[in-house]
Amino acid sequence: MMSRNSPDEIILSEGEALGLARDFLTAHGLSAAQAEAVASALCAAQRDGCASHGLQRLPGTLDTMAHPAFNRMADPRPEAVTPAVTRVDADYGFSILAAERGLPSLVANARRLGVAILAVNNGFHSTALWPVVEKIATHGLAALSMNPTHDWVAPSGGTKGTLGTNPIAFAWPRAGHPPYVFDFATSAAARADIALHRQRGQEIPAGWGLDPQGRPSTDPAAVLAGAMLPFGGHKGSALATMIELLAGPFIGDRTSRQSAAFDKGAKAAPCHGELILAFNPDLFQFDSAQPDLEGTPQDAAEDLFSRITQQGARLPGDRRYAARAAAAQHGIRVPKALYERILRLFPQQE
């Protein structure tokens, strides 16, 4: 399985990394369909250099699967609510499988109607959002995804956790280029990034969080026990609140506070809803009455992207695509300590 290794890293092919994660999950009793979906998402993140959402999360799936409500055999089925709205109950399994099963309806509805909604309910969420919106964009659609988490984040001006890290992801299709994709938490940093700093014995930057007494802190352990902070002060706080409302009450699911209460101290991945929207950019074209607008809307989008990159600025997602290309040529890098930990956590054969 291993080749070109160093004392600190294991190099795996994409197939080997996927097999490792899939075998780990099925060995712990997860259904084959869920294992495939979760393993694919975690390996995609590892491949693309997103360590905080990659194989590092594999050991934590054991805490999630140990939650009393978790369903190892969850079999989510899409349900048409309206011609534009699809709902998939994740059946208290990992939400990624429910999202994937709802994508065909979402894509078809958006192509036909111009805009469509996919609501995922009752799912334990433990993966990044960008793989799903990127997949939607490969169908020529723009996509937006968001979800609450647990109430780890204090609102701007507050001292106690009320909001979630509440990630939001967006993708725009591009002809001849990979989709334009961003995915970020509305907190100053992702919780997994703070956990990585703690694991490595490193301080976190100022402004990422508060200790349990509500005081600013650069100690990752203190912030994980206290409260994180939103990015951009009141702006990030407002955006996080919007996500709470749209991916919580709007789709009939939990807020971050309710998700944390549902956890009951199990330290599982948050169980909540996810809102995914898809838009058809081909629905509108420039009107002949607009002589100042030349070409197509997609031409205008490409002009925007080129004006960004011509200044030396990086488009979101470019670093992931570069890491993906490197992994295809040289393999996927996995810290040796993490690799060995995963192997130790396989069930012991009697």
C-alpha angles and dihedrals in degrees: 000000000000129000139157090020128167129204089266104032141052118208115213132179115240089254092051093049091048091048092050093053095041093048091048093053097044091045086060092052102264115148116258093244094052092043092053093049096046094042092050092052095046093046091048089056092047091048092050095050096256096132095170090062097034135080089323085081094056097086089049091060086075091064090049094048088050092060109114092235097046115117113209090187097047112156108188118199125196116240125197109229095173132344087273101036128070124183126198121187106210088209091227093297128112109309096223092076091051091049092050093049091051095051098084091057092043093051094045093047093048092050091050101038103026095240133039140175132220116193117194114195135190097011131146103230119208107145139076119269099223099079091063097046090044089053091051091050091056085068090060095260134120114234140197127190134178142162142176120240127186124319094265097130128080115219117247107286093015133105105208134067111265106138131051128241080257105192123210127196132189133186133188122193119239128192110231093004136074112264121278102250136176129177123175142150118248087228118088087258137003113266089236089058091054089049089052090054090051091049091051095044092243130140118240123233119271113265096040097101157329133256121241089275091057095254123136110262141179093198107107093205091053092049092048087053092043126033137302122225130233119246117252096018113249092006095060090041092055092046091050090051091052090053091049089056100041098041094036123035094012092063094033097255142116129298117222090264091052091046091053091049090050089054091063092198095305091126090224124150110280115277112215144104133295126210118209123181129187127197130193109226090192092066093086130041131183111279120238087234088068102074092169091064114079129185122003133313088257089055088053090050092052090048088055092050092048092050088055096048095041087066090057093256120140123236114230109260095030092104090052092050091050091050089048091054091048091050091051089056103035106019135251117302117226123178108250092227091055092046092051092046091054091050091050090053094058110110111267115249114234 
